[in-house]
Amino acid sequence: MPLKNSLSTAKKTISSASQFSVAPMLDWTDRHCRVFHRQLTQHAWLYSEMVTTGAIIYGNNLERFLGHSEIDSPVVLQLGGSNPEELAQCAKLGEEWGYSEINLNVGCPSDRVQNNMIGACLMAHPKIVADAVSAMKAVVQSIPVTVKSRIGIDDQEDFATLVEFVSAIQEAGVDGVIIHARKAWLQGLSPKQNREVPPLRYDWVRQIKAHFPDLEIAVNGGIQTPEAGLSFLKEFSIDEQNLPAVDGVMLGRAVYEKPYLLTKVDALYYDDSSPVNNREAVLEAMYPYIENHLSQGGKLNHISRHMLGLFAGLPGGRMWRRYISENAFKAGAGIEVLQEAYQRVANEIQRMEEQNR
């Protein structure tokens, strides 16, 4: 059932384009992933997977597509679509279901979404995106509407095209823009290659902030740690030109692969010096949620697949990952799988400590 919105109208102008957010990833940042990430950071903005308007309107299962935990706020519902009326309908539902923001995906380069006029192909149609933003803004009452984009697509080579795109959606009332600082090639590159091959142009993102100083702008793409992201929140000089700080930073796969990086976010970005849970405490905090999921007929690997990187970089981290991968999918698997996997990590850490004495 819908959750009561956790944001007050006083926070209407604050969006995920400000400070720190975790990027949406299709098939990964589901409700279970977000509950796990919330054990690691209290303040970072978390995103849903991209949900298409068709799934919400015609899927006949709002709980599946919009349901989320009370503890994951601030959480953004990312929509995929291009029909303004349908996007407005889904944005309104998202607000009713307690999401903290509505975000329109204009950056996904996959063939699957292109064929339905979803994702990065919309960068060639700024009026459609502007109409969609305007329609969503007209129906939501207390939460921001943002857009996540690339710096361009295919043969869009000039910065002026990006300026025209952002100008159109700013005039439509968008509250913030999160820009992946790479172009997207809609033909010839896979989605994975589109995250790696096109060169990063962070200077373009900063220049967009210079053109639109009153609009919240966040940067995404290629940033590996929360510490590295801090540099974007400061003015930067290049070629004798002072480029402004952007408002926010978004990390994606880096924190998914090494989720414990998120424990640095609250102190670095939100001046929150609260004690940080160690990895064992994070694991134990997940047990009640996992047991509740299992009691309702869910499977352990629905949740544990998001936790495989919890011990990344530590002795026994690979043992943790391997044991869970080999056992969590089995019928009847419960938290004892995680407990046994953790014991292997603890044993390996102890062994390494004794070896180094």
N, C-alpha and C positions, 0 to 999 in steps of 0.2 A: 504494500500500500504506500501511497505518497508519504514522504517525510516532510516535516515542517522545515521551512527554509531557515538555515542557521545564520544567514547574513542579514544585517539590518539595512534599512535604506540609507543610513549614514555612510555605508561602505560602497555605495553604488558605483562610484567612480574608480574604485580599486579593483583591478582585474589581474588575471594571471600574467599579463604583460608587465607587471610590476614585481620586482624582487626575483623569486625563484619558483620554477615550476618543473614538473617531471613530464616529459613528452608522452603523448598518446602513442601507443603501438598496437596495431591491429593484431588480434589474437593473443595479446599479452596483458595489457593494462586493464584487466577485468576487475570485478568487485573484490575478488580475493587478493589480487595483487595490491590493490589500493589499501586494503586493511593491513596487509603486511608492511607496506611502505609507511603507513601512518604510525607504526611502532618505532620507526626510525626518525621521523621528523613530524613535529606538530604543526608547522607553519607552511611548508611548501605546498603550492597548489598542485593537486593531482588531477589527472585527466582520465576520462573514460576512453575506451576504444572508440574509434569512429563508428557511429551508428547511423545507418541510412534512414532517411525519412520513410522509405517504403517499408522497412522492417518495423518501424514504430507504428505507422498508420495501418498497415495491412497484416502485420505479423500476429495480431490477436494475442499478444503476450507482453503487456507492458511491464510486468514484473521482471521478465527475462531481459528486456532491453533497457529499462530505466531503473530497476531496483538497485539499491546500494545501501551500504551500512551507514548508520548515524555517525560513526566515528571518522569517516573519511573526509569530511569537509575541512578546508575548502576544496570542493571537487567540481570539475568542469565537465559538462556534457558536450562532447564533440559530435557535431552533426555532419553527415554527408548528404548533399542534395543540391538542387539548383532551382527548384520551383519555389518561388517566394511564399505562396500560400501554404504549401506543405511544410516548409521550414518554419513558418510562423506558428503553425499548429503544433509542431514538435517542440519548438522553443517554449511555448506556453506550457506544454506538458512537462518539460524539463524543469521549469520553475516550480510547478505544482509538486513535483516529485523531490524537491529539496536540493536541486543542484545550485551551486554558487555562481555559475556563469554558463553561458551558451557560447560555443565556439564553432565557427564554420570552417571546415577543412577545405583549403584551396591550395594544398601542397602535395597530396598523395599522387604519385606518378603511375600507379599500376594500370595495366590494360583493363582490369576488371572494373575499375571505377570510371575510367575515361569513357567507356562505352555507354555509361549512364549519365554523362555530363556531371560527374562528381570529381572533386579533387583538383589537381594542378591544371587541368585543361581549362578551368574557369578563369585562369589568369588572362586568357585571351578574350574574356568577356566581362570587363569591369562593370558594365551596366547591369548585367544579370546579378553579379555579386552585390552591387550597391542596392539593387531592388530587394535582394534577399535580406540584407542587413536592415534596411528600412522597415521591411515587413516584420522582422523579428523584434526590432526595437519598439514597434507599435503595440506589441501584445504583452511583452514582459514588463513587470511592474517595478521590480526592486533589484535586479541582477544585471551585470554587464553582458554585452554581446561583443565578441571579439572574432577576429579572423586569423587563421594560421596559413601562411603562404610561403612561396619560394621568392627568390629575387627576380624570377622570370622563367620562361619556358622556351625550348627549341631555339628559334632564330631571334628571339628578343635579346638584342645585344646592348641596347643603350639604356642608360640609367633613367632617362626621361620617361620611358615606358613604365618603369616601376613607380615613378613619381605620379604619373597619371592614374595608375591603378589605386595607389594609396589615397590620392586626392578624392577619387570617386567614392571610396568607402568611408572616408572621413566625412564628406558632405552628407552621406547617408546616416551618420550618427554613430559609427563604430566606436567602441570604447577603448580598443587596443588592438595592436597587430603584433603577432609573433612571427618573425621572419627567419626561415631556414636560409642561411646565407649561401646557398648554392642554387644554380638554375636546375630545372628538371627537364631532362630530355624524354619526351613522350614516345619517341620511336628510337629503337636501337640500344637502349640501356634498360636493364632490369631494375626493379625497385632497389635491390641491394646496391647495384652499380650507381644508381642515382644518389645514394648516400655517401659515395666515396669518390666517384670519378670527376664530376664537375668541380672546378676549383671554388674554394671558399672565398667570398668577397665580403668580409666583415666591414670593410670601409663603406660599402653600399648601405649596410644597415645603419651605421652611424650617420651617414649622410641623409638617410631618410628621417632620422631623428632631428637633424638640423633643419630639414624642410618643414617638419611638422612638430615643432617643439612642444605643443600642447597635447599631443597624442601619445599615449603610452606605447612604447616600442620595446619589444624584447628580441633577443638574438638566440638562435638555435643553430646547431650544426657543428660537429667536430670538437666540441668542448668536452674534455675528459674528466674534469674534477670540479667540485664547487669552488675550490681555491682559484683555479684558472678562470672561472666565470667572473670573479670579482673585478678583473681588469676591465671588463666591459662597462662596469658601473662608474668608471672614471674617464675623464677627458683623455683623448689620445692624439698624439701628434704624428702626422705622416706627410712627407713631401712638403714640409713647411706649412702644413694646414692643420689647425686644431679641430679635431672632430669631437662632437659632444659624447657624453656618456649616454648609454641607453638606460631604460628603466628596469629591465629585467633580463634574466638568463634562464634558458630552458636546456636541461640535459635529458638525454633519452637512454640510449643503449648502454652508455657508460655506467649509469646507476642501476640499470637492470642487471647487468652482468656482475657488478660489484655494489650491491645495494647498501652495504654498510657505509658507503660514502655519504649517504643521506644524513647520517648522524652529525655531520659537520654543518649542515645547512642552517639550523636554527641559530647557532651562535654567530656564524659568518654573515648571514643576511638579515636576521631579525633581532639581533642583540639579546638573544635569550640564552643565558648561561646556565640553564637548568642542567642537572646531571644527565649524562648520556647513558642509556642502557648498554651493557655489554652484550655480546652476541648471545650468550646463554640466556640472559634475561629477555631478550627479544624473542627467542625461541619459546621460552616458557609463557610469554604473554600471548602467543598465538594458540596455545593448546586449547583454551576454552572455545575460541572461535572455530577451531578445527573440529573439536568434538561435537559442537552444535551442528556443523555442516554434515558430519558423518551420521548423526542421529536423524537427520532429515533425508537420508538416502544418498547423500553425496559421496564422492570418492576422495581419498587422500590426495591423489595426484592432481586433482583440480586446484589444490592450494599449494602443495609442496613443490610443484614445478616452478613456482615463482620464488622459491626460497633456496634454489640450488646454489646461488652465488653468495649466500650469507657468510660462508667461511673462506671465500676466495682470497688467496694470498697468504693464508695461514697454513702451518703444518697440518696435514689431514684434510685440507679443503677438498682435494680430489676424491678422497675416500668418502667424505660426506656426499658429494655430488653423485658418485658412482653407486653407493649403497641405496640412496633414495631413488635414483633412476631405475635400479634393478628391482625394487621392491614396492614402491608406493602405488603402482598400478594394479597390484594383485588384489584379488577379492578378499575383503575383510581386513585390508591393511588399515592400521590405526596409528595413533601417535607413538606407539612402541617402535615403529620404523624410524621416526625422527629421533627418538631417544637412543636407539642403538647406533644410528648414524652419528649422533653427537658424541657418544661414548668413544667411538673410533677416533674422532677428532681429539678428544681430551687425552686419550691414550697416546696419540702421536705427538701432541704438544709436550706431554710429560716425558716421552722418550727423547725428544729433541733437547729438552732442558737438561736432562741427565747426561746426555751425550756431550753437551757443551760446558759442563761443570769442570 
